[in-house]
Amino acid sequence: MDRLPFLLDTREKKLLGVCAGLGRSFRVDPIIFRVAFVAVPLLTFVTVWQAIIAYLICGAIGAAAGSRRTRVGGRSEYERMGDVNRRTSIHEMRTQLDSSDRRMMAIDDHLHSSDSDALAREIEALRREDIKTQEEAK
């Protein structure tokens, strides 16, 4: 099992993101690490202050790893934002849809328009197609 590098997880964080980052790194639920940071001082010889210091050290390591990770190839994350592929137009997106997606778009268009007869015809066409595919499957 590949382990991800330890970074602070800012999306799932409660304090600094240490437990969420450890959870992401080891691919387990962060609650396990949160419970461990509370249970270890209560159940072992480790004091609460030692656990807090360990948490802060992990936070510093994760922050340092995150800042190193933001500069890849000598370019910051902001500079690399221009490398992302351009957004496709609506026309390009619609031409890449399959026939069922086009039908769903047509049904949605009919639902929001006043032409209910066309919607009824579209639904009947879908029912006939569904019956045909069921018969072919038998």
PADRENMI-972344 format. One record per residue (C-alpha): x, y, z; residue number from 1; residue in one letter. Coordinates in steps of 0.25 Angstrom, whole numbers, plus 5000, padded with zeros to 4 digits. Last residue first. Layout:
BEGIN
NODE     u     v     w  num  residuo
NODE     X     Y     Z  NUM        A
...
***
This chain:
BEGIN
NODE     u     v     w  num  residuo
NODE  4864  4952  4907  138        K
NODE  4873  4964  4906  137        A
NODE  4867  4968  4893  136        E
NODE  4853  4968  4899  135        E
NODE  4859  4977  4910  134        Q
NODE  4866  4986  4900  133        T
NODE  4853  4988  4892  132        K
NODE  4844  4991  4904  131        I
NODE  4854  5002  4908  130        D
NODE  4854  5008  4894  129        E
NODE  4839  5008  4894  128        R
NODE  4839  5015  4908  127        R
NODE  4849  5025  4904  126        L
NODE  4841  5028  4891  125        A
NODE  4829  5030  4900  124        E
NODE  4836  5039  4909  123        I
NODE  4840  5048  4897  122        E
NODE  4826  5048  4892  121        R
NODE  4821  5053  4905  120        A
NODE  4831  5063  4906  119        L
NODE  4828  5068  4892  118        A
NODE  4813  5069  4896  117        D
NODE  4817  5077  4909  116        S
NODE  4822  5089  4901  115        D
NODE  4822  5100  4912  114        S
NODE  4837  5099  4914  113        S
NODE  4845  5095  4927  112        H
NODE  4841  5081  4926  111        L
NODE  4844  5081  4911  110        H
NODE  4858  5086  4913  109        D
NODE  4861  5075  4924  108        D
NODE  4855  5065  4914  107        I
NODE  4865  5070  4903  106        A
NODE  4877  5070  4913  105        M
NODE  4873  5055  4917  104        M
NODE  4872  5051  4902  103        R
NODE  4886  5058  4900  102        R
NODE  4892  5050  4911  101        D
NODE  4886  5037  4906  100        S
NODE  4891  5040  4892   99        S
NODE  4906  5042  4897   98        D
NODE  4911  5055  4901   97        L
NODE  4924  5060  4894   96        Q
NODE  4917  5069  4884   95        T
NODE  4910  5076  4896   94        R
NODE  4923  5079  4903   93        M
NODE  4929  5085  4891   92        E
NODE  4917  5094  4889   91        H
NODE  4917  5098  4904   90        I
NODE  4931  5103  4902   89        S
NODE  4943  5095  4908   88        T
NODE  4951  5102  4919   87        R
NODE  4966  5103  4916   86        R
NODE  4976  5093  4921   85        N
NODE  4983  5096  4934   84        V
NODE  4997  5102  4931   83        D
NODE  4993  5116  4935   82        G
NODE  4991  5111  4950   81        M
NODE  5006  5107  4950   80        R
NODE  5010  5122  4954   79        E
NODE  5001  5122  4966   78        Y
NODE  5006  5108  4971   77        E
NODE  5020  5114  4971   76        S
NODE  5030  5111  4960   75        R
NODE  5044  5106  4963   74        G
NODE  5041  5092  4958   73        G
NODE  5030  5090  4968   72        V
NODE  5029  5101  4979   71        R
NODE  5016  5097  4986   70        T
NODE  5021  5084  4991   69        R
NODE  5032  5091  4999   68        R
NODE  5022  5099  5006   67        S
NODE  5014  5087  5009   66        G
NODE  5025  5079  5015   65        A
NODE  5029  5091  5024   64        A
NODE  5014  5092  5029   63        A
NODE  5014  5077  5031   62        G
NODE  5027  5077  5039   61        I
NODE  5022  5089  5047   60        A
NODE  5008  5082  5050   59        G
NODE  5015  5070  5054   58        C
NODE  5024  5078  5064   57        I
NODE  5011  5085  5069   56        L
NODE  5004  5071  5071   55        Y
NODE  5017  5066  5078   54        A
NODE  5017  5078  5087   53        I
NODE  5002  5076  5091   52        I
NODE  5005  5061  5094   51        A
NODE  5017  5065  5103   50        Q
NODE  5008  5075  5110   49        W
NODE  4997  5065  5112   48        V
NODE  5007  5056  5119   47        T
NODE  5011  5042  5113   46        V
NODE  5011  5031  5124   45        F
NODE  5000  5024  5117   44        T
NODE  4985  5024  5117   43        L
NODE  4980  5039  5118   42        L
NODE  4992  5044  5110   41        P
NODE  4990  5033  5099   40        V
NODE  4975  5035  5099   39        A
NODE  4974  5049  5094   38        V
NODE  4984  5049  5082   37        F
NODE  4980  5035  5079   36        A
NODE  4965  5039  5078   35        V
NODE  4969  5050  5068   34        R
NODE  4978  5040  5061   33        F
NODE  4967  5030  5059   32        I
NODE  4957  5041  5056   31        I
NODE  4966  5044  5044   30        P
NODE  4960  5031  5036   29        D
NODE  4971  5023  5030   28        V
NODE  4979  5025  5017   27        R
NODE  4992  5026  5024   26        F
NODE  4995  5040  5018   25        S
NODE  4981  5044  5018   24        R
NODE  4979  5041  5033   23        G
NODE  4992  5047  5036   22        L
NODE  4988  5060  5029   21        G
NODE  4974  5060  5036   20        A
NODE  4981  5058  5049   19        C
NODE  4991  5069  5047   18        V
NODE  4980  5079  5041   17        G
NODE  4984  5091  5050   16        L
NODE  4972  5091  5059   15        L
NODE  4959  5083  5053   14        K
NODE  4964  5080  5039   13        K
NODE  4957  5073  5028   12        E
NODE  4959  5084  5017   11        R
NODE  4973  5089  5022   10        T
NODE  4980  5075  5022    9        D
NODE  4994  5077  5027    8        L
NODE  5004  5069  5018    7        L
NODE  5010  5056  5020    6        F
NODE  5013  5049  5007    5        P
NODE  5004  5038  5002    4        L
NODE  5007  5024  5007    3        R
NODE  5006  5013  4996    2        D
NODE  5000  5000  5000    1        M
***
